[in-house]
Amino acid sequence: MFEYNMQRLTPEEFEKFSKLVYDESGIFMKDSKITLLSNRLRKRLQALDINSFAEYFDYIQKLSDKSHELDLLLDVVSTNETYFFRSERHFAALMQKCVPDIVAKKKDRKLTVWSAGCSTGEEPYTIAICLSELKDLLFGWDVEILATDIAYSVLDFARQGKYSGRRIDKVPPNLLEKYFDKSESEEDVYTVKKQLKDMVKFGTLNLFKDQFPRNIDLIFCRNVMIYFDREHQRTLVKNFYNALSKTNGYFFIGHSETLHSVSEDFAYMKIMDSPVYVPKERLNEFSSN
Ligand SMILES: C[S@@+](CC[C@H](N)C(=O)[O-])C[C@H]1O[C@@H](n2cnc3c(N)ncnc32)[C@H](O)[C@@H]1O
């Protein structure tokens, strides 16, 4: 029986593991994260019945195909905090300005939304609720919500669509009743209805290793960039710019995040009292309104 709980990375081990995490995911960990990283890596030690961090590092190095173990390592290392209607003003902007604007402009009647770094699914399902509430406006439209994350376990959780507690605290009661099934056996447990599940396509996507989808109308990448250093943020935002429609695209980042000194490809807008970015090509369109 090993004393897993007692173990903490040495500064040298921290350097090795944090570099591995950075190289594989762009997630940058300051030295002050040593306890956090130790706690999270301990789960892999336990799962593999490995005795020390040093042994775990060697184990990874000796694997002929490291990809599976690296996926599992990133899965335990990533921070997945999220909840329904997080930064709710974003969703007011989405419903009252962005979607009506896209509907007025796009001829192909196809709306594609991407929740990049979707974690356990609360963000894409919130988007699905909002778009369902706009069903009259979107009648006859082909609506697709792509929801991606680097971590497998959060995507499994998301596909189940079963939520409770503070994850659903901010869902207005009428929407909770309309879009969720209340569990009969467990208290305060709600599962999103099939109609929402059918709107969202979940999949793994590493923002620094995998190809991006194209021609996206709305990109949500909120509370993800905070984990990356400036260089990775710049690369990421450039790739989002390339993925977004230049004629009607909108880009949402977290309320505590900024594109200042990260990108000049986007113009900052305040819509419904909420920060939203549009490709710089659209700036005239907004200033003339
Ligand atoms: C704090 S959650 C944000 C969830 C949601 N967007 C929100 O704002 O509530 C950050 C998510 O980013 C994901 N993530 C971190 N690095 C990533 C990468 N390189 N590629 C894809 N997803 C990543 C994490 O796995 C995590 O689920």
The ligand as a Gaussian input file, in Angstrom:
#p B3LYP/6-31G(d) Opt

LIG

0 1
 C      -12.467000      26.203000     -17.434000
 S      -13.002000      25.181000     -18.726000
 C      -14.032000      26.323000     -19.639000
 C      -15.407000      25.736000     -19.941000
 C      -16.378000      26.678000     -20.639000
 N      -15.828000      27.166000     -21.879000
 C      -16.789000      27.817000     -19.743000
 O      -16.368000      28.968000     -19.975000
 O      -17.516000      27.601000     -18.795000
 C      -11.523000      25.083000     -19.745000
 C      -11.529000      23.887000     -20.691000
 O      -10.483000      24.061000     -21.658000
 C       -9.991000      22.772000     -21.980000
 N       -8.650000      22.878000     -22.604000
 C       -7.482000      23.233000     -22.010000
 N       -6.473000      23.155000     -22.891000
 C       -7.003000      22.765000     -24.074000
 C       -6.452000      22.510000     -25.364000
 N       -5.148000      22.653000     -25.628000
 N       -7.305000      22.096000     -26.338000
 C       -8.627000      21.956000     -26.096000
 N       -9.203000      22.182000     -24.898000
 C       -8.398000      22.581000     -23.887000
 C       -9.977000      22.055000     -20.637000
 O       -9.940000      20.653000     -20.777000
 C      -11.254000      22.587000     -19.978000
 O      -12.331000      21.693000     -20.115000

